[in-house]
Amino acid sequence: MIVHLSAFLYTSVQIAEKGRRNTMSEITLKNVSKIYENQQYAVRNVNLEIQDKEFVILVGPSGCGKSTTLRMIAGLEDISDGELYIDGEFSNYCEPKDREMSMVFQNYALYPNMTVYGNLAYALKIRKVPKDEIKKRVHEVAKILEIEHLLDRKPSALSGGQKQRVAMGSAIIRKPKVFLMDEPLSNLDAKLRTQMRIELAKLHREMETTIIYVTHDQTEAMTLGTKIVVMKDGFVQQVAPPAEIYNNPANLFVAGFIGAPSMNFFEAWVAVEEGRTLLYLGGNELGKKVYLDGKKGEILQRQKNGEKVILGIRPEDIYEYEEAKRRGFEKNSVGLEEKVIARELLGAEVVLYFQAQGRNQAVRLNPENETKRGENINLYFDTEKLYAFDMDTQENLFYKEDFTHE
């Protein structure tokens, strides 16, 4: 079944053209936009450098422009403005068939009137590969993917997982320079998606090719990508490796979109008390406060003293008293007592939800925690893991330009 996909990848590499591994596949987008007839922008001024052999994930909510960007790279959508370069060559008007790319769609894009054999063989037939070679390669693919018994069936007779395997086989058998994938796992069940994430990572390593992958699933983005492109409303919000996206988000949207449960946000007033930076949570509820020392505290004192900011902290960076005391920051949080409105035991952890400032907030704790719904819990923030965002621009006030060099 799918667990054998890595062996298939090895086989496909062996049957590739001589010198295939030395072929470059770099893609550059310069101020690329897509404007429809109603003058609505689907994508606006996208600048992106995709290096050879990278696994680039375009991620964002529905309608953010990620699939449109992918289709412009593929040549399936015209570029309204800007420039596309493939391996250094201007390619805005290059025909899709000449871009040496292979695409896997969300709906698998199989030919309904062809059998599985026909779908796998089609890309080779139009390239006039000899029949004997086509037969050999199709059966190699089918054997590795364990779909030999499906070769005479049509797509309508296949399950979602079987269709996905056929679509992947159809793409890989062509030996493209670049794989383009538009939410290929979204129609699979959770277990199969997990398996396929592992196999896609193997695909990238074994074939040493460039992959550009669209998803709205942040788990896929964080586990698969070597580079993540976060998009919103047609704009690129941040481009960075997964760890940087998670730990050094450029703005409020990126911080809230990546992570599950998502980052908690609180409006907080910045003040100075005996030389220390103090953040009052909850407006007039002055009993709820957090002390912030070090460089982050200095930044807020210098830039935002007397003003309001949006304070952010991830659920895993909030603790109960004993753990906070062990870690040495139990005195930095004062009066953060909250009523639990929901409890989720997830085996290795428990997630407690509470409401503050009209938002549902979350804390991730050890599974031994026995706090029940309706009970109160005292919370302590790991202040070294705090974020602060500008109320107007929503930019991360602690953003580090040189994060990857630390």
C-alpha positions in Angstrom: 0.0 0.0 0.0 1.2 3.6 0.6 3.9 2.5 2.9 5.8 1.2 -0.2 5.8 4.6 -2.0 9.4 5.3 -1.0 10.5 2.2 -2.9 8.5 3.5 -5.9 10.3 6.8 -5.7 13.6 5.0 -5.8 12.5 3.1 -8.9 11.3 6.3 -10.6 14.7 7.9 -10.0 16.4 4.9 -11.6 14.4 5.2 -14.8 14.9 9.0 -15.0 16.9 10.5 -17.8 20.7 10.6 -17.6 21.8 13.7 -15.8 18.3 14.4 -14.3 19.7 15.2 -10.8 21.8 18.0 -12.2 18.8 19.8 -13.7 18.0 23.0 -11.9 14.5 24.0 -11.0 14.4 27.5 -9.5 11.3 29.7 -9.7 11.1 33.4 -9.1 8.0 35.5 -8.8 8.5 39.3 -9.0 5.5 41.5 -8.1 3.1 38.9 -9.5 -0.6 39.8 -9.4 -3.8 38.3 -10.6 -6.7 40.7 -11.4 -10.0 39.4 -12.6 -12.4 41.3 -15.0 -14.3 42.9 -12.0 -10.9 44.5 -11.0 -10.8 42.3 -7.9 -7.3 41.1 -6.9 -6.9 37.4 -6.2 -3.2 37.8 -5.7 -1.3 41.1 -5.2 2.4 41.8 -5.7 3.8 38.4 -4.7 7.6 38.3 -4.5 8.9 34.8 -3.9 12.2 32.9 -4.5 11.9 29.1 -4.7 15.3 27.5 -4.7 16.1 24.1 -6.4 15.0 21.1 -4.3 13.0 23.1 -1.8 9.7 21.9 -0.4 7.7 25.1 -0.4 4.2 25.3 1.3 1.7 27.9 0.4 -0.7 28.1 3.4 -3.6 30.3 4.4 -7.4 30.4 4.7 -9.8 29.8 1.9 -9.7 32.6 -0.7 -6.2 33.9 0.3 -4.8 33.4 -3.2 -2.6 30.3 -2.6 -4.2 28.1 -5.3 -4.2 31.0 -7.8 -0.5 31.5 -7.2 0.2 27.9 -7.8 -1.9 27.9 -11.0 0.0 30.9 -12.3 3.3 29.0 -11.7 1.8 26.1 -13.6 0.6 28.3 -16.5 -3.1 27.4 -15.9 -3.8 31.0 -14.9 -2.6 34.1 -16.8 -0.4 36.5 -14.9 -2.0 39.9 -14.9 1.0 41.8 -13.8 4.6 41.0 -12.7 7.1 38.5 -13.9 7.7 34.7 -13.6 11.1 33.2 -14.1 11.8 29.5 -14.3 15.5 28.7 -14.1 16.3 32.3 -14.9 14.1 32.5 -18.1 11.1 34.8 -18.3 8.2 32.4 -18.5 4.9 34.4 -18.2 3.8 33.1 -21.6 5.5 29.7 -21.6 2.9 27.0 -22.4 2.1 24.7 -19.4 3.4 21.6 -21.3 6.7 23.3 -21.7 7.3 24.1 -18.1 8.4 20.6 -17.1 6.0 20.6 -14.1 3.6 18.0 -12.9 0.5 18.8 -11.0 -1.7 16.9 -8.5 -5.1 18.5 -7.8 -7.4 18.3 -4.8 -9.9 16.4 -6.9 -7.2 14.1 -8.3 -7.9 15.3 -11.9 -8.2 11.8 -13.3 -9.7 11.1 -16.7 -13.0 9.5 -15.9 -13.4 7.6 -19.2 -9.9 6.0 -18.9 -8.9 3.1 -16.8 -6.3 3.3 -14.1 -3.8 2.0 -16.6 -4.8 4.6 -19.1 -4.5 7.4 -16.6 -1.0 6.3 -15.6 0.1 5.8 -19.2 -1.4 8.9 -20.7 1.5 11.3 -19.9 3.9 8.8 -21.5 1.7 8.2 -24.6 1.6 11.9 -25.5 5.4 12.0 -25.2 5.5 9.1 -27.7 7.3 6.7 -25.3 7.5 3.2 -26.8 4.6 0.9 -25.8 6.8 -1.7 -24.2 8.4 1.0 -22.1 5.0 2.4 -21.1 3.8 -1.0 -20.1 6.9 -1.7 -18.0 6.8 1.6 -16.2 3.0 1.5 -15.5 3.3 -1.9 -14.0 6.3 -0.8 -11.9 4.2 2.1 -10.6 1.2 -0.1 -10.0 3.1 -2.8 -8.2 4.8 -0.4 -5.8 1.6 1.4 -5.1 -0.3 -1.9 -4.8 -2.9 -0.9 -7.4 -2.1 -3.6 -9.9 -5.6 -5.1 -9.2 -7.1 -1.7 -10.1 -5.5 -1.2 -13.5 -8.7 -2.2 -15.4 -11.0 -0.1 -13.3 -12.2 3.4 -14.0 -11.9 6.3 -11.4 -15.6 6.1 -10.5 -15.0 2.6 -9.1 -12.1 3.7 -6.8 -12.1 5.0 -3.2 -10.6 8.4 -2.3 -7.3 6.8 -1.2 -7.1 4.7 -4.4 -7.7 7.8 -6.6 -5.1 9.7 -4.6 -2.5 7.0 -5.3 -3.3 6.9 -9.0 -3.0 10.7 -9.2 0.3 10.6 -7.4 1.5 7.9 -9.8 0.4 9.9 -12.8 2.4 12.8 -11.7 5.6 11.0 -10.6 5.8 8.8 -13.7 6.5 11.9 -15.8 9.7 12.7 -14.0 9.1 16.4 -13.9 11.5 19.1 -12.7 8.8 20.5 -10.3 5.8 18.9 -8.5 2.9 21.2 -8.0 0.3 20.0 -5.5 -3.0 21.6 -4.7 -4.3 20.2 -1.4 -3.8 16.6 -2.6 -4.6 15.1 0.8 -7.7 17.0 1.7 -10.1 14.3 0.6 -8.4 11.6 2.6 -9.2 10.4 6.1 -7.0 11.5 9.0 -5.0 8.2 9.2 -4.3 8.2 5.5 -3.3 11.9 5.6 -0.7 11.1 8.3 0.7 8.3 6.3 0.9 10.4 3.1 2.6 13.2 4.9 5.4 10.8 5.8 5.6 9.5 2.2 5.6 13.0 0.7 8.6 13.8 2.8 10.3 10.7 1.6 9.4 11.7 -2.0 11.1 15.0 -1.6 14.3 13.4 -0.1 14.5 10.6 -2.6 13.7 12.5 -5.9 15.7 15.6 -4.9 13.2 17.7 -6.8 11.3 21.0 -6.1 7.8 20.7 -4.6 5.4 23.6 -4.3 2.4 22.5 -2.2 -0.8 24.3 -1.4 -2.8 23.6 1.8 -5.0 25.3 4.4 -3.8 22.7 6.9 -1.1 24.1 9.2 -0.1 20.6 10.3 0.8 19.7 6.7 2.6 23.1 6.4 4.7 22.6 9.6 5.6 19.0 9.0 6.3 19.0 5.3 7.8 22.3 4.3 11.3 23.5 4.2 9.9 26.9 3.6 6.4 28.2 4.4 4.6 31.0 2.6 1.8 32.4 4.7 -0.9 34.2 2.7 -3.9 36.3 3.5 -6.3 38.3 1.2 -3.9 37.8 -1.8 -0.8 39.2 0.1 2.2 37.3 1.3 2.4 37.8 5.1 5.7 36.0 5.8 8.1 33.6 4.1 10.4 31.5 6.4 11.2 28.0 7.6 8.6 26.3 9.8 10.5 27.0 13.1 10.8 30.7 12.3 7.1 31.0 11.3 6.1 29.5 14.6 8.6 31.2 17.0 9.1 34.5 15.2 5.8 35.4 13.5 5.9 38.7 11.5 2.4 39.8 12.6 -0.7 39.0 14.4 -2.3 37.0 11.6 0.7 34.7 11.2 0.9 34.2 15.0 -2.8 33.3 15.2 -3.0 31.2 12.1 -0.1 28.8 12.9 -0.5 26.7 15.9 -3.3 24.5 17.4 -4.8 25.5 19.7 -4.0 29.0 18.3 -2.0 31.6 20.2 -3.9 33.4 23.0 -4.3 37.2 22.6 -5.1 39.8 25.2 -5.3 43.6 25.0 -2.9 45.0 27.6 -1.8 48.5 28.8 1.9 49.1 29.1 3.2 50.8 32.2 6.4 51.1 34.3 6.5 50.1 37.9 9.7 50.6 39.9 11.7 50.4 36.7 10.0 47.2 35.5 7.7 46.9 32.5 4.2 46.0 33.5 1.3 44.9 31.4 -2.3 45.3 32.7 -4.6 42.7 31.2 -8.4 43.2 31.0 -8.6 47.0 30.9 -9.9 48.2 34.2 -9.2 44.8 35.9 -5.9 46.1 37.3 -5.5 43.0 39.4 -4.5 41.0 36.3 -1.0 41.9 35.4 2.2 40.5 33.9 5.7 41.8 34.5 8.1 41.7 31.5 11.8 42.1 32.0 14.8 41.9 29.8 15.1 43.1 26.2 11.4 42.6 25.5 10.5 44.8 28.5 12.9 47.5 27.3 11.3 47.5 23.9 7.8 48.1 25.3 9.0 50.7 27.7 10.8 52.6 24.9 8.0 52.3 22.3 4.7 51.8 24.0 4.8 53.1 27.5 1.2 54.3 28.4 -0.2 52.7 25.3 -2.2 49.6 24.6 -0.7 46.5 22.8 -2.0 43.0 21.9 -0.2 40.5 24.1 0.2 37.0 22.7 1.2 33.7 24.3 0.9 30.1 23.1 -1.1 27.6 25.2 2.0 25.5 25.9 3.8 28.5 27.5 1.2 28.9 30.3 1.7 26.9 33.5 0.3 26.2 36.9 2.1 27.5 40.0 4.3 24.6 40.9 5.7 24.2 37.4 6.1 28.0 37.1 8.0 28.1 40.4 10.3 25.3 39.2 11.0 27.3 36.1 11.5 30.5 38.0 8.8 32.9 36.7 6.0 32.4 39.2 6.3 36.0 40.4 5.8 37.5 36.9 2.1 36.8 36.7 -0.4 38.3 39.2 -4.1 37.6 39.5 -4.5 35.4 36.4 -7.3 33.3 37.9 -9.7 32.0 35.2 -12.8 29.7 35.2 -12.4 26.7 32.9 -15.3 26.5 30.4 -14.2 23.3 28.6 -11.7 20.5 29.0 -10.1 18.2 26.4 -8.1 15.2 27.4 -5.9 14.3 24.4 -3.9 11.5 26.0 -0.4 13.0 26.2 -1.9 16.4 27.3 -5.0 18.1 28.5 -6.2 21.4 27.0 -8.3 23.7 29.3 -10.3 26.5 27.8 -11.3 29.8 29.5 -12.8 33.0 28.3 -11.1 36.4 28.6 -11.8 39.7 26.9 -14.5 38.0 24.9 -12.3 35.4 23.4 -11.9 31.7 24.0 -8.4 31.1 25.3 -6.5 27.9 25.9 -3.8 26.4 28.1 -2.0 23.1 27.4 -1.0 21.2 30.5 0.2 17.8 31.6 -2.5 15.0 31.5 -2.3 14.6 35.3 -4.1 17.9 35.7 -7.6 17.2 37.1 -9.2 20.7 36.8 -12.8 20.3 35.8 -15.1 22.4 33.8 -16.5 25.2 36.1 -13.5 25.2 38.4 -11.0 28.0 38.6 -7.3 27.7 37.7 -4.4 30.1 38.4 -2.2 30.6 35.4 1.4 31.8 35.1 3.0 33.0 31.8 6.5 32.1 30.7 7.3 35.7 30.0 10.3 34.9 27.9 7.8 33.4 25.4 5.5 36.5 25.3 4.7 38.3 22.1 3.5 41.9 21.7 1.7 43.3 18.6 1.0 46.9 17.6 -2.7 47.7 17.9 -2.8 49.5 14.6 -0.3 47.8 12.3 -0.6 44.4 14.0 3.2 43.9 13.5 5.2 41.8 16.0 7.1 44.3 18.1 9.6 41.6 19.0 10.2 40.4 15.5 13.8 39.5 14.8 15.1 40.0 11.3 18.1 37.8 11.9 16.2 35.0 13.6 17.7 32.2 11.5 21.2 33.3 12.4 20.7 33.0 16.2 
